[in-house]
Amino acid sequence: MKILVAVVIAFVFIQCTSRQNEKSENFDWLLGKWQRTNEAAGKRTFENWAKINDSTYTGFAFTLQKDDTINQEKMNIIKTDDNWKLRVKTPDEKDFISFEMSTINVGQFECKNDSLPFPNKIKYWRDGEQLKATVSGDSLQIPFEFKKL
C-alpha cells in the first residue's frame, strides 16, 4: 500500500511539473478584472482583460491617483501568421508597440522587442490566484502583482 501511495504521489508531481512547461496558446487565465497589490501609496492600478475570439484578447490598464487617471494603456494579444504578439499603446503614442512572444506555456508568456530601451521584455504569469508580471530592460525590472476583483 505504501508503494502504491508513493507511486501515485510521484505520478501527480510529474504531471503537475510537466504541465507548467507545456506549450499553450490559450490566454484565458488572464481574463477578468485585476487590481495591483504592490502599487505605490496613494495610487491604484487596474487591468481588465477580455477574450474577443481564439486569436484576439484585449486589455486595458489604468492607474488612479485619488480619482484622477494618471496613466492608461490599451493592450491586445493577437495571433497573426501563426505568431502571437502583445501590443501596447498609451494615449501619447500614435501606434501600438509590438512585442513578439518568445515563450508561451500554460499560465505564462514572455515577449520581447529588442529595438526598445525600456521595456524590451514583458512577462505575465499566474501564481495561484495571483496574476504577476514584470516589465524590464537593461538593468531595470518592475514587478507587478495583481489580485482578481
N, C-alpha and C positions, 0 to 999 in steps of 0.2 A: 504493500500500500504506500509506503514512504517513497518507493522508487516511482510509482505512478504519479504521485503528487509532484515530485521533483521534475519529472518529465513534462507534466502539464505546465508547471510554472516556467520552465525553460522555454517551452514552445510559445507561450504567451509573451514572454520577454523578447524572444527573437522576432515574433510578428510585429510587436509594437516598435521595436528598434528599426526594423527594415521598412516599416510603413513611413517613418519620418523622412526617409530618403527616396521614397517613390516619387517619380515624376508625376505631376498633376497639372492639368490645365483648367482647374476649377477654382475660382476665387470666391466662392460663396461664403467662405469663412470670414471675409471682410464685411459682409453685408450688415447693415444696421446703423444705429446712431451710437457714437462713441464720444467720451469726454476724457481729455488728457488729465492724468492724475499727478504728473510731475511737472506741472506748469509753475512759472514764477508767481510769487504772491501778487494778488491783485488782478491776475489775468485768468481767463477761462478759454480753453481751446477745445473745439469740437470737430469731429469728422463724421460725415454721413456718406455711406456707400450704398448704391443700388445696382441691381443687375438689369440691363436692358435686354440682352439676349446672350446666347452662349459665347459670343465673341466680343461683347462690349459691357463694361462695368463703368459706372460714373461715380465720382466722389466730389464732395465739396467740403472744404475745411475753412474754418474761420476762428479768429481769436478776438475775444471781447476784453476790454478794459473798462470797468464799470459797465455802462450799457452801450459803449461805442465800439464798433467794429474797427480794429486797428490792423487786421491782416486777413486776407482771404485768398484761397486758391481753388481753382477748378481742376479736377483730375479725371483722367479716364485710363482704363486699361483696355487696350484693343488688340485684336489679332488681325494682322494683315500679312498675306503671303506666308502663312504658317509660322509667323514670328509674333510674339507678344511684345507690346510696348506699354510703358507707363508714360503718360503725357501729363504735364503740369503747366498751368497758366495762372498768372496773377493778373490783376486789373492793369498793371503797368506794362505788361508785355503784349505785343501785337499778336503773336502766335504762341501755340503750345510748344513747350520744350520736351523733346522725346528722350526717353531713357530705354535702351534695349535691355530686355530681360536676359540676364546671363545665367540665372539659376531659378528653376521652378520646381518646388517639391510640395508635398501635401502640407498645407498650412503655412507656406512661406514662399517668398520670392525675393530676388535681388536684381537690381537693374543698374546699368552704368551708362554714362555719357562722358567719355574721356576728353571731350572738347571743352568742358566746363571746368573752371577752377573750384567752384563750390555751389551746390553739392554736385559731385560727379558720381556718387553712388547712393542709392536708396534701397533700404531693405525693410520688408514687412514680414512679421511672423506672429502666429498665435502661440501664446504661452498659457495654457489652461483657459481660463475665462478672460484673460487679458489679451489685448492687441498691442504689439510692440513694433516700433520702427526706429530706424536710425537714418539720419542723413549725414553724409561725410564727404570729405575732400581734403587733400593734403594731410595735415596733422589734426584737423578739427573734426570732431564727431559729436553730433547732438542726438541724445536718446529721447524717445517718446514712448510713454506708457499710457494706455487707454483702458477705461472700464466701459462696459456696454450699458447704455441707458435703456 
